[in-house]
Amino acid sequence: MKKHVVLSAAIALFIGLQAVVSAPAGAEGAAGAKAGGSGTAALSHAEAVYKGALPLLSSGNLPGAIAYMKTKLYAVTPYQATVLTLKLENLHKALLPSWEKKFSSSDVQRKLISVYKGGVSMTKLAESTENASLRALLLSAGESGYKLDTAEGTFYPVIDYAAYRKYKNFVTDDISSYISIMADESDLPPSKDNGLIIAWGEVADRALTQEQFIQSYPASNRLQAVKKLYNQYAVNTFYGQNNTPLFHYDNLEMDLEAQKAYTSILSKNNSTSDFLQKLDGFMKLMKSNGYLLDDAAKQYLKTEVPLS
């Protein structure tokens, strides 16, 4: 764990820099000239592959970078693979606003109404339209690593984190776990239109997974991103959302499905998780007060899960 934390800290420092620097290419010890020679050759090849990806990323060439990493990421070190993967995510985030603008025009939105199908890739959507400009837009967005989503009657591109799963075997443990977390978010977002669209149990399970990441990888470059996500899930767990509140507006009773889900989770987990301890205290209070949002419940939430 100590070795991993040091590696994660090094990656965190590296990604924060704007200048391009090379990954370390040293090897400890030597077991003879032949072994040393092959080891040096392997590291030299990894360095060459790594450096070959950098211009694609720095120039904003998403399709080129994705194609390159798909076939060559296996050849670099875990450190280098991690740096390249995080740089790719940074680029995806940086270019997302420009893609959102391309899809936001009323003409594109109108055409997408007859084309869009949930869970279908950009490539498949492109095949379903005869409009040349829309087809070109969808294909280009798909090749750039985005997928189409919708909420409140609007269509928009999002990062397709499921596509990052192919990098999991090549990166460090923390970023492999991070990819899993974000791919789950991409596959099935927790909410839309101010309401949860995943079950209460899934909300709590994801919060637990995120908490485990925070505890296991305190030096990870993506620690703050997961902390932000965890805070959102903690609020969803204990409050719900406007259109799916934990306590019904009319009688202030706790949602029955949430009661069952949280009780089940607590019965299956015996860890010292801070999240589970808060949930356990909350459910004990709920049981004692008839699962109502009374003054004691409000005070507990204000203290243990403040909204600000």
C-alpha positions as CSV (number, residue, x, y, z in Angstrom):
1,M,0.0,0.0,0.0
2,K,2.9,2.4,0.9
3,K,4.4,1.8,-2.6
4,H,1.1,2.4,-4.3
5,V,0.4,5.6,-2.3
6,V,3.8,7.0,-3.4
7,L,3.0,6.2,-7.0
8,S,-0.4,7.8,-6.8
9,A,1.1,10.9,-5.3
10,A,3.6,11.1,-8.1
11,I,0.8,10.8,-10.7
12,A,-1.2,13.5,-8.9
13,L,1.7,15.8,-9.1
14,F,2.4,15.0,-12.7
15,I,-1.1,15.6,-14.0
16,G,-1.2,19.0,-12.4
17,L,1.7,20.2,-14.5
18,Q,1.1,21.8,-17.8
19,A,4.5,21.0,-19.3
20,V,5.0,17.6,-20.8
21,V,7.6,15.5,-19.0
22,S,8.7,12.0,-19.6
23,A,7.8,9.2,-17.3
24,P,10.7,7.7,-15.3
25,A,12.4,4.9,-17.1
26,G,14.9,3.5,-14.6
27,A,15.2,-0.1,-13.5
28,E,16.6,-1.3,-10.2
29,G,19.4,-3.8,-10.2
30,A,20.9,-5.9,-13.0
31,A,20.8,-9.6,-13.5
32,G,23.4,-9.7,-16.2
33,A,24.0,-7.9,-19.5
34,K,21.4,-9.9,-21.4
35,A,18.6,-9.2,-18.8
36,G,19.7,-5.6,-18.4
37,G,19.7,-5.1,-22.2
38,S,16.2,-6.5,-22.7
39,G,14.9,-4.5,-19.8
40,T,16.3,-1.3,-21.2
41,A,14.9,-2.1,-24.6
42,A,11.4,-2.7,-23.2
43,L,11.6,0.6,-21.2
44,S,12.8,2.4,-24.3
45,H,9.9,1.0,-26.4
46,A,7.4,2.0,-23.6
47,E,8.8,5.5,-23.6
48,A,8.6,5.8,-27.4
49,V,4.9,4.6,-27.3
50,Y,4.1,7.0,-24.5
51,K,5.7,9.9,-26.3
52,G,3.8,9.0,-29.4
53,A,0.5,9.6,-27.7
54,L,1.3,13.0,-26.2
55,P,1.1,15.1,-29.5
56,L,-2.4,13.6,-30.2
57,L,-3.6,14.6,-26.7
58,S,-2.0,18.0,-26.7
59,S,-3.4,18.9,-30.1
60,G,-7.0,17.9,-29.1
61,N,-7.1,15.0,-31.5
62,L,-9.6,12.8,-29.6
63,P,-10.3,10.2,-32.4
64,G,-6.5,9.8,-33.0
65,A,-5.7,9.5,-29.3
66,I,-8.4,7.0,-28.7
67,A,-7.4,4.8,-31.6
68,Y,-3.7,5.0,-30.6
69,M,-4.4,4.1,-27.0
70,K,-6.7,1.3,-28.0
71,T,-3.9,-0.6,-29.7
72,K,-0.8,0.5,-27.9
73,L,-1.6,1.2,-24.2
74,Y,-0.5,-2.3,-23.3
75,A,3.1,-1.5,-24.3
76,V,3.7,1.3,-21.7
77,T,4.2,1.1,-17.9
78,P,1.3,1.4,-15.5
79,Y,2.5,4.9,-14.6
80,Q,2.6,6.0,-18.2
81,A,-0.8,4.3,-19.0
82,T,-2.3,6.2,-16.0
83,V,-0.9,9.5,-17.1
84,L,-2.2,9.0,-20.7
85,T,-5.7,7.9,-19.5
86,L,-6.0,10.9,-17.2
87,K,-4.9,13.2,-19.9
88,L,-7.5,11.7,-22.2
89,E,-10.2,12.3,-19.6
90,N,-9.0,15.9,-19.1
91,L,-9.3,16.4,-22.8
92,H,-12.7,14.9,-22.9
93,K,-13.8,17.4,-20.2
94,A,-12.2,20.3,-21.9
95,L,-13.8,19.7,-25.3
96,L,-17.2,18.7,-24.0
97,P,-18.6,22.3,-24.0
98,S,-17.8,22.7,-27.7
99,W,-19.6,19.5,-28.4
100,E,-22.6,20.5,-26.3
101,K,-22.8,23.7,-28.5
102,K,-22.8,21.6,-31.7
103,F,-25.8,19.6,-30.4
104,S,-27.7,22.5,-28.9
105,S,-28.9,24.1,-32.1
106,S,-32.7,23.9,-32.6
107,D,-32.2,22.2,-36.0
108,V,-30.1,19.4,-34.6
109,Q,-32.4,19.0,-31.6
110,R,-35.4,18.7,-33.9
111,K,-33.8,16.0,-36.0
112,L,-32.7,14.0,-33.0
113,I,-36.3,13.5,-31.8
114,S,-36.9,10.9,-34.5
115,V,-33.4,9.3,-34.2
116,Y,-32.6,9.0,-30.5
117,K,-32.9,5.7,-28.7
118,G,-31.6,5.3,-25.1
119,G,-28.5,3.2,-24.7
120,V,-27.7,3.3,-28.4
121,S,-24.2,4.4,-29.5
122,M,-23.5,7.4,-31.7
123,T,-22.5,5.2,-34.5
124,K,-25.7,3.2,-34.5
125,L,-27.7,6.4,-34.2
126,A,-25.8,7.8,-37.2
127,E,-26.8,4.7,-39.2
128,S,-30.5,5.4,-38.5
129,T,-30.6,8.8,-40.2
130,E,-30.5,9.8,-43.8
131,N,-29.6,13.4,-43.0
132,A,-25.9,13.7,-44.0
133,S,-25.0,16.6,-41.7
134,L,-26.6,14.9,-38.6
135,R,-25.0,11.6,-39.5
136,A,-21.6,13.3,-39.8
137,L,-22.1,15.0,-36.4
138,L,-23.1,11.7,-34.7
139,L,-20.2,9.8,-36.2
140,S,-17.7,12.4,-35.3
141,A,-18.9,12.7,-31.7
142,G,-18.8,8.9,-31.3
143,E,-15.3,8.6,-32.7
144,S,-14.4,11.3,-30.2
145,G,-15.6,9.2,-27.2
146,Y,-18.9,10.8,-26.5
147,K,-22.4,9.3,-26.3
148,L,-25.9,10.9,-26.5
149,D,-28.1,11.4,-23.5
150,T,-31.4,13.3,-22.9
151,A,-33.2,15.1,-20.0
152,E,-36.1,17.5,-19.9
153,G,-36.6,17.2,-23.6
154,T,-33.1,18.1,-24.5
155,F,-30.4,15.9,-26.2
156,Y,-26.7,16.4,-25.3
157,P,-23.4,14.6,-25.5
158,V,-21.7,13.1,-22.4
159,I,-18.4,11.4,-21.9
160,D,-18.7,7.6,-22.6
161,Y,-16.9,6.4,-19.5
162,A,-17.8,2.8,-20.4
163,A,-15.2,3.0,-23.2
164,Y,-12.6,3.7,-20.5
165,R,-13.0,0.1,-19.2
166,K,-10.6,-1.2,-21.8
167,Y,-7.8,0.8,-20.0
168,K,-8.5,-0.8,-16.6
169,N,-5.9,-3.6,-16.9
170,F,-3.1,-1.2,-17.8
171,V,-3.4,1.6,-15.2
172,T,-2.7,1.8,-11.5
173,D,-5.2,0.3,-9.0
174,D,-6.7,3.6,-8.0
175,I,-7.5,4.8,-11.5
176,S,-8.8,1.3,-12.4
177,S,-11.3,1.7,-9.5
178,Y,-12.0,5.3,-10.6
179,I,-12.9,4.1,-14.1
180,S,-15.3,1.5,-12.6
181,I,-17.0,4.2,-10.6
182,M,-17.3,6.6,-13.5
183,A,-18.4,3.9,-15.9
184,D,-21.3,3.0,-13.6
185,E,-22.3,6.7,-13.6
186,S,-22.1,6.7,-17.4
187,D,-24.0,3.5,-17.9
188,L,-26.9,4.5,-15.6
189,P,-26.8,8.1,-14.2
190,P,-28.3,8.4,-10.7
191,S,-30.9,11.1,-11.6
192,K,-32.7,13.0,-14.3
193,D,-35.2,15.8,-14.2
194,N,-34.6,16.4,-10.5
195,G,-35.4,12.8,-9.6
196,L,-33.6,9.6,-8.8
197,I,-33.8,7.0,-11.5
198,I,-31.8,4.3,-9.6
199,A,-33.1,2.4,-6.6
200,W,-32.4,3.6,-3.1
201,G,-30.2,0.6,-2.5
202,E,-28.1,1.4,-5.5
203,V,-27.7,4.9,-4.3
204,A,-26.3,3.7,-0.9
205,D,-24.2,1.0,-2.6
206,R,-22.5,3.6,-4.9
207,A,-21.9,5.9,-1.9
208,L,-20.2,2.9,-0.1
209,T,-18.0,2.2,-3.2
210,Q,-16.9,5.8,-3.4
211,E,-16.2,6.0,0.3
212,Q,-14.0,2.9,0.0
213,F,-12.1,4.6,-2.8
214,I,-11.5,7.7,-0.6
215,Q,-10.2,5.5,2.2
216,S,-8.0,3.3,0.0
217,Y,-6.4,5.9,-2.2
218,P,-5.8,9.1,-0.2
219,A,-3.1,10.2,-2.7
220,S,-5.0,9.5,-5.9
221,N,-5.1,12.1,-8.6
222,R,-8.9,11.6,-8.7
223,L,-9.5,11.8,-5.0
224,Q,-11.3,15.1,-5.1
225,A,-13.5,14.1,-8.0
226,V,-14.6,11.0,-6.1
227,K,-15.1,13.0,-2.9
228,K,-17.4,15.4,-4.8
229,L,-19.4,12.5,-6.2
230,Y,-19.6,10.8,-2.7
231,N,-21.0,14.0,-1.2
232,Q,-23.7,14.1,-3.8
233,Y,-24.6,10.5,-3.1
234,A,-24.7,11.1,0.6
235,V,-27.2,13.8,0.1
236,N,-29.2,11.5,-2.2
237,T,-29.2,8.8,0.4
238,F,-30.4,10.9,3.3
239,Y,-32.6,13.4,1.4
240,G,-33.4,12.1,-2.0
241,Q,-34.2,14.7,-4.7
242,N,-37.0,17.2,-5.4
243,N,-39.1,14.8,-7.4
244,T,-38.1,11.7,-5.4
245,P,-37.7,12.9,-1.8
246,L,-36.8,10.4,1.0
247,F,-39.7,11.7,3.0
248,H,-43.0,12.1,1.2
249,Y,-44.2,15.7,1.0
250,D,-47.8,15.0,2.1
251,N,-47.3,13.0,5.3
252,L,-43.5,13.3,6.0
253,E,-43.2,9.5,6.1
254,M,-40.0,7.9,4.9
255,D,-40.2,6.1,1.6
256,L,-41.1,2.5,2.2
257,E,-38.7,1.2,-0.5
258,A,-35.9,3.2,1.1
259,Q,-36.7,1.7,4.5
260,K,-36.3,-1.8,3.1
261,A,-33.2,-1.0,1.1
262,Y,-31.3,0.7,4.0
263,T,-32.3,-2.0,6.5
264,S,-31.0,-4.7,4.1
265,I,-27.7,-2.9,3.5
266,L,-27.1,-2.5,7.2
267,S,-27.9,-6.2,7.9
268,K,-25.3,-7.3,5.3
269,N,-22.5,-4.9,6.3
270,N,-20.5,-4.9,9.5
271,S,-17.7,-2.5,8.6
272,T,-16.7,0.6,10.5
273,S,-17.6,2.8,7.5
274,D,-18.5,6.3,8.5
275,F,-21.3,6.3,5.9
276,L,-22.8,3.1,7.4
277,Q,-22.5,4.4,10.9
278,K,-24.5,7.5,9.9
279,L,-27.0,5.4,8.1
280,D,-27.3,3.0,11.1
281,G,-27.9,5.9,13.5
282,F,-30.4,7.4,11.1
283,M,-32.4,4.1,10.8
284,K,-32.4,3.5,14.5
285,L,-33.9,7.0,14.9
286,M,-36.4,6.3,12.2
287,K,-37.5,3.1,13.8
288,S,-38.0,4.8,17.1
289,N,-40.1,7.7,15.7
290,G,-42.3,5.7,13.2
291,Y,-40.2,6.7,10.2
292,L,-41.3,10.3,10.3
293,L,-39.4,13.5,9.5
294,D,-39.9,15.0,12.9
295,D,-37.7,17.6,14.7
296,A,-35.3,14.9,15.9
297,A,-34.8,13.6,12.4
298,K,-34.2,17.1,11.0
299,Q,-31.6,17.8,13.7
300,Y,-29.9,14.5,13.0
301,L,-29.7,15.2,9.3
302,K,-28.5,18.8,9.9
303,T,-25.7,17.5,12.1
304,E,-24.6,14.4,10.3
305,V,-25.4,15.2,6.7
306,P,-25.5,19.0,6.3
307,L,-26.6,20.3,3.0
308,S,-24.0,23.0,2.9
